[in-house]
Amino acid sequence: MSYCFFLSPCKSALRWFEEAARKGYAPAQVNLAVMCLNGWGTPRNYGAALQWLKEAADHGYGPAYFNLGILYQEGQGVRKDPAEALHYLRKGANAGDSNSQTNLGYMYDRGIGVSKDIQEAIRWYRKAAENHNALARNNLADLYLRGEGIPQNDAIAFQLFQEAANQGQTSACIKIAYMYSSGRGTAKDLMRAYSWITVAEIAGDARGHDLLRTLESQLSAGQIARAKEDANKFGAKSQVELSAQEFKP
């Protein structure tokens, strides 16, 4: 799992974050904490990260709760404590933070630190999906695809996977490819399937590699070339959009 971060890690950012964090600006406190956690522009320091996250949480800032939840979930710089992770993620979820909502849904989905409750998982996934969270859309789509805790619906699953894939969520890219390759929730289209698998591979996610090889045996060299061209165009567009999102205040 990744931590929330809003600006590019560099020395100048570190100085700005330190100055703003000491003035009580919660987003800067969270960004400074994440830099300390990762050792970006400063030596790795879990104690300082925890201090800044707790200060930001005192302001009721959702991303601070999320990052605290992840620290306790992963046991980084603190003892691994699913109950404490659940506590912070719930606070973040109730504060409207979509990452907290998604991870809280996941804990209910898998029964981590709490009794498994698929309906509660769906409730939080849906809230986060409505807040445009790509991972929540992917996870909710999975439940629709399997018909787990919710009526099975390929069309809704495809729509949610498409929304998540368009945001660069690689699991969704792979699922979209499988749906195109089998004609589930959409017309069968092997070239589109190949393009989406390639988008995931370009992003470093090779979990659809077996399907990619299968599709290569069913497509002509020209079709593969055109599918790769589409994937490269989408990959470049997606990276630009994701980079722009990182710089939102």
SVG drawing of the C-alpha trace seen along z (x, -y; Angstrom):
<svg xmlns="http://www.w3.org/2000/svg" viewBox="-29 -29 48 48">
<polyline fill="none" stroke="black" stroke-width="0.4" points="0.0,0.0 1.2,-3.5 1.0,-6.6 -0.8,-9.8 1.5,-12.3 0.7,-15.5 3.8,-17.1 7.1,-15.9 9.8,-14.8 12.7,-17.2 14.9,-19.4 12.9,-22.6 9.6,-20.8 11.1,-19.6 11.9,-23.1 8.5,-24.4 6.8,-21.5 8.8,-22.1 8.0,-25.8 4.3,-25.2 4.1,-22.2 5.4,-24.2 2.7,-26.8 0.1,-24.1 -0.8,-23.5 -2.1,-19.9 -1.4,-19.0 2.2,-20.1 2.4,-18.0 1.2,-14.9 3.6,-15.5 6.5,-16.1 5.6,-12.9 5.6,-10.9 9.0,-12.3 10.3,-11.2 8.8,-7.7 10.4,-7.2 13.7,-9.1 13.0,-11.5 15.3,-14.5 15.9,-13.6 17.0,-10.6 14.2,-8.1 12.6,-9.0 9.6,-7.1 9.3,-9.0 9.2,-12.4 6.7,-11.0 4.4,-9.7 4.6,-13.1 3.6,-15.1 0.8,-12.7 -0.7,-12.9 -0.5,-16.7 -2.3,-16.7 -4.8,-14.2 -5.5,-16.6 -6.8,-19.0 -9.2,-16.3 -7.4,-16.0 -8.5,-12.8 -5.2,-11.8 -3.4,-11.9 -5.8,-9.3 -5.2,-7.2 -1.4,-7.3 -1.6,-6.5 -3.9,-3.6 -1.4,-2.2 1.5,-2.6 -0.3,-0.4 -1.6,2.0 1.9,2.5 3.8,2.2 6.2,-0.5 7.8,-2.4 5.1,-1.1 3.8,2.2 1.6,4.0 -1.9,3.5 -5.0,4.2 -7.3,2.8 -5.4,-0.5 -5.3,-0.6 -9.1,-0.1 -9.5,-2.9 -7.6,-5.4 -9.0,-4.3 -12.5,-4.6 -11.8,-8.2 -10.4,-9.0 -13.4,-7.4 -15.8,-9.3 -13.9,-12.5 -14.5,-11.8 -11.1,-10.6 -11.5,-8.1 -8.3,-6.2 -9.4,-5.6 -12.8,-4.5 -11.3,-2.1 -8.9,-0.5 -11.6,-0.3 -13.8,1.5 -10.9,3.8 -10.5,4.7 -14.2,5.6 -13.9,7.4 -11.0,9.6 -11.9,9.7 -8.7,7.9 -8.9,6.6 -12.7,6.9 -15.2,9.6 -15.6,10.1 -18.7,8.1 -19.1,8.0 -22.1,5.6 -20.0,3.1 -17.2,3.5 -19.5,2.7 -20.8,-0.3 -17.3,-1.8 -16.2,-0.8 -19.2,-2.5 -18.6,-5.7 -15.0,-5.8 -16.0,-5.0 -18.4,-7.9 -15.4,-10.0 -13.6,-8.8 -11.2,-6.4 -9.8,-4.1 -9.0,-1.2 -12.5,-1.3 -14.0,-1.2 -11.8,1.8 -12.7,3.6 -16.4,2.9 -16.3,4.1 -14.7,7.4 -17.6,8.0 -20.1,7.3 -18.1,9.6 -18.3,12.5 -21.7,11.6 -20.3,11.6 -22.6,9.8 -24.2,8.1 -26.2,9.2 -23.9,10.4 -23.8,7.9 -21.1,8.0 -22.3,4.6 -21.8,2.7 -18.5,4.5 -17.3,3.5 -18.3,-0.1 -16.5,-0.3 -13.4,1.4 -13.4,-1.0 -13.5,-4.0 -10.7,-2.6 -8.6,-1.7 -9.0,-5.1 -7.5,-6.4 -4.5,-4.1 -5.5,-1.4 -3.6,1.6 -5.7,4.4 -8.7,2.8 -6.7,2.7 -6.1,6.4 -9.8,7.2 -11.0,5.0 -8.8,7.0 -10.2,10.3 -13.7,9.0 -13.0,7.8 -11.3,11.2 -14.3,13.2 -17.1,10.7 -18.3,10.4 -20.2,7.1 -19.1,5.8 -18.7,7.0 -15.7,9.3 -12.7,7.4 -9.3,9.0 -7.4,5.9 -8.9,3.9 -8.0,6.7 -4.4,6.7 -4.2,2.9 -5.4,2.9 -3.1,5.8 -0.2,3.8 -1.2,0.7 -0.8,2.7 2.5,4.1 3.9,0.7 3.0,-0.4 5.0,2.6 2.1,5.0 2.7,8.3 -0.1,10.3 -1.9,10.5 1.1,11.8 -0.4,15.3 -3.5,13.6 -1.1,11.4 0.6,14.5 -2.7,16.1 -4.0,13.0 -0.7,12.8 -1.6,16.2 -5.0,15.0 -4.1,11.6 -2.1,10.7 1.1,8.8 -0.7,5.7 -3.4,5.9 -0.8,6.3 1.1,3.3 -2.0,1.1 -3.0,2.4 0.4,1.5 0.2,-1.9 -3.1,-2.5 -1.7,-1.3 1.3,-3.6 -0.9,-6.6 -3.1,-5.8 -0.1,-5.1 1.4,-8.5 -2.0,-10.3 -2.5,-8.5 0.9,-9.4 0.3,-13.1 -3.1,-13.0 -1.7,-11.2 1.3,-13.6 -1.1,-16.5 -3.2,-15.0 0.0,-14.8 0.3,-18.6 -3.2,-19.4 -3.2,-21.4"/>
</svg>
